Amino acid sequence: MEKEDLKFLNKGEEEEMELHAYHLCRWRLALVILGVVCTGGFLLLLLCWMPEWCVKSTCSRTTARDAEVVLLRSTTTFLISPSLVLFPQIRYFTFHSAKYYWKDDVQNFEVLTRLFFGVNEIAVKVPSVFKLLIKEVLNPFYIFQLFSVILWSADEYYYYAVAIVFMSVISIATSLYTIKKQYIMLHDMVATHSIVRVSVCRANNEIDEILSTDLVPGDVMVIPSNGTIMPCDAVLVSGTCIVNESMLTGESVPVTKTNLPNPVPGERRDEDDSTYNAEEHKRHTLFCGTNVIQTRFYTGELVKAVVVRTGFSTAKGQLVRSILYPKPTDFKLYRDAYLFLLCLVAVAGIGFIYSIILSIMNKVPAKIIIIESLDIITITVPPALPAALTAGIVYAQRRLKNIGIFCISPQRINICGQINLVCFDKTGTLTEDGLDMWGVQRAENGCFHLPEQKAYSQNLVKSQFVACMAPCHTLTKIEGQLSGDPLDLKMFEATDWILEEATEEETSLHDRIMPTVVKPPKRLLPPEPALSPEQDMSAYEIGIVRQFPFSSGLQRMCVVARLLGEKRMDAYMKGAPEVVASLCKKETVPENFAEVLEGYTKMGFRVISLAHRRLESKLNWHKVQNISRDHIETNMEFLGLIVMQNKLKAETPGVLQELRRANIRTVMVTGDNMLTAISVARDCGMIPPQDTVIIADAFSPHDGQAAKITWRYADKSCETSRLEEVNISLEDVCHVDEPKRQELYHFAMNGKSFAVIEEHFPDILVPLVLHGTVFARMAPDQKTQLIETLQGVDYFVGMCGDGANDCGALKRAHAGISLSELEASVASPFTSRTPNISCVPSLIREGRAALITSFCVFKFMALYSIIQYISVTLLYSILSNLGDFQFLFIDIAIILLVVFTMSLNPARKELVSRRPPTGLISGPLLFSVLTQILICLGFQTITFLWVQKQPWYTVWTPLSDACNMSSHINVPDHNDTEVDEHNIQNYENTSLFYVSSFQYLIVAIVFSKGKPFRQPSYKNWPFVASVLCLYFFLLFIMFHPVESIDEFLEIVCVPFKWRVKLFLIILVNAGVSVVVERAIDLQTYKCQSWLCCSHQMPKARYMHLAKELSVDPDWPPKPTTTTEAKPCQKTAPSIKF
């Protein structure tokens, strides 16, 4: 395909995909069908597993306009979509529950949103058991199992084949039950309230009742006064709603939704302002699945909303799609596992060729040659490996649940073991949810008054300051109780005023919405009598005419209110001090505003500014309802500051100290003021007292000047000479032997500076985030961008937030931990019931334990396969093999019992500074496996050759009596046929069976390590009991033969002296294995210490950059200096979609 024909779907979004167009080629299809027939269907299976091969082998390339089949590529995964549906005027295909149609004007496929919409439902179809069964059985693992069972049956290994079939049936049944249960749970969750009867406005204002499934975008839906569960995404065009959005955000705080502002007639507006945008206008949007608690309406014009999205296009639909079609987890462990299996297949290939050559040389019949050669492959690739690897994750998930951490993505537990950086939200995460009122500091005539602790004193009742505090919020009464944002609640309670809302009966009597009214209690009113009815303080009340709810992007909220008896309206605003001050008249902002604000924020207080503006008399009620907030929020008068105290949670300092000791970097990402965030970071220990904080203030280009960054200290009292001592700590390089060197400086910046640096200083952004500790005033999308930047330099990032504005970051991080109280949070992979950050080290500990368990199990399963491979290969040289029940005993009684109990080691209580390796393909791990293989090979070979040198040794026959046991005289008739065909019973087989059985237990003990990430194996009593029982049983049958057991396992009698020699071989084998493994551990420790002190370049990108910066004399930038953007950067701006 030509370069210009390459198409992208969802460009710039999370689900971006390449589109490759094809049309069906008949001659290629015929060749594939012929190949399927010739290979007995194997080619068909291969094409099912490899969709890219399937399309390329049956189709030829074409343009997207003429495509009949499309191949979609997401990152590194190819996904084939169903064939296109072709109509005379429309061509579309469906992928992941979203329809894409061909659009001529852009010459590409786009998400189908306007031509036709279908039924408005989020249909989670529960597949039939038969479909799930076919999909599960076609898994390559089960196909290999089927091949193995057929092969074993042909070789008359019926018992072992039946055992494997039994295990596979249980595994498939368990998997089908789990998948079916998940589908049913998701279906039930989505189906709840998804189909309801709704009222829709038709022509001539007629109200028509229809099912919600018949809604389409453009319909005008009437929101009932008693509330409802929204069946679609709709934008309010009239009225107000109180909504619970806990399904989307994880917080059950009611949110006020106001109607979409309409342009004022005759007023010119920009095209962008008049276009609805779901993100910009989310305060006016009712999202699907959210619960509308209350509505406020007026006569003749009910609360109406225009349907904008239906089905899977809605916010709830997108969440369901993310659950139905999760992004594949890319983790080095899983990639290495496939490489390791390929190595085992290569080893099996060597044995395959060896067995064929050996059998031909011994003139073995062709049928036996084929069976025994293929049998080598089934021995080398362990059949129980997937189940064994899953066990450790399942056990870790169960332990996490026991400590109140719920996981909806179990595969991420292993990734948690690699986390080396954790981002924390501040409010509600590091600090308490509730804010306490510390005091207020009013401003008049451009000067601050002295701080006042109480805002409800009599002398303040008539002040504009209190008049701003009382109505400037989005509180509402639900069942008689004030409800809303905790900050709004604290601020309103500090005024001691009363809030009254109109009832439905009162509202219906008026031609407009009856406003919410706030008024002071009579005891707060001044005692002096009023001069006139208009000034009668007994009727002093303020009605809220219109609300502009708080926006995290704008960092402010505003209300339009009217004092009873006044003709003109007032606008009241509250928000971030810097933002509010920038919207006020300069003469009303005190000159020492910055110093006063800095003083409060350095002490860790949360500061909110208030402002007021008297509106023009021409602005009546109808105009106010349609005016944009930009016209209101300008030329305000600065009123002063509200100072709130936000206390640290008791657990926060201890947890951060524990993470710091473990060399896990911590970062604060908050929407609060930067100096407040820095103060909290110092208080909680995120920034040590002796460290310097450098603030990066970035400014966009203006008036022909280039963008620039100014650098300054957060604490001016710091000595400037301290920066001469700056060293970047390579904690992840030198974390083995040396204590962590303290970082001597930290960067801090706000969201505005972050955006400027990202756009104009991309080369400085990465060095900044390497030591950026405080990121303040960050918008939700900027939090996500920060996570992506940190991941781009090879950090494994955890994110811990309260679930409100952190949803994007929680999803993007390797491990997102929500502290929301809702158990079934869909915003993050992990949800903690414990409302503090103590869950973070617990999750990392369990992740490390699960990761180490995966390594141990993988190593053990690899050794199990190789040990059995060595035994079979040695026995093949004398045309013998292990018996059916010997295989059965090894695989069931030893391997499965050991592997499922060795995974039970709980996590160590201490979080150490070392981190587990990221993958299987690492020097120490491979060396450990190879040395154990050589040890097992050596001792099995010694046993095999030594038994043949014994003076009593002869080729075993049913009449052999090496240990003078008369009980064996009756054996010939029983074993005559079997000996003739398979030659199972012989001295070599018996000797290797004893030695190899003990070798499985030896490597299990050697690989089942505890410290430093798991508790010692002796505390894992199921594993200890299993190993001791197996040791006792093997020693018992070796030194005290039982005829029935010997016959069952097809073991022959050997002299007692040889049994003692075998026992000595086993003891020496165990000693060598333990000593060598211990030596490898010590050597690994020393090698890592050497790498720490040497000049070896680290692999992780952030360590590589840190090492370069540590020798850069110009980094970090000196205070009071300025860095300007290079002119060449303007010609190559970053492209955003």
Disulfide bonds with the S-S distance in Angstrom:
Cys963-Cys1053 1.55
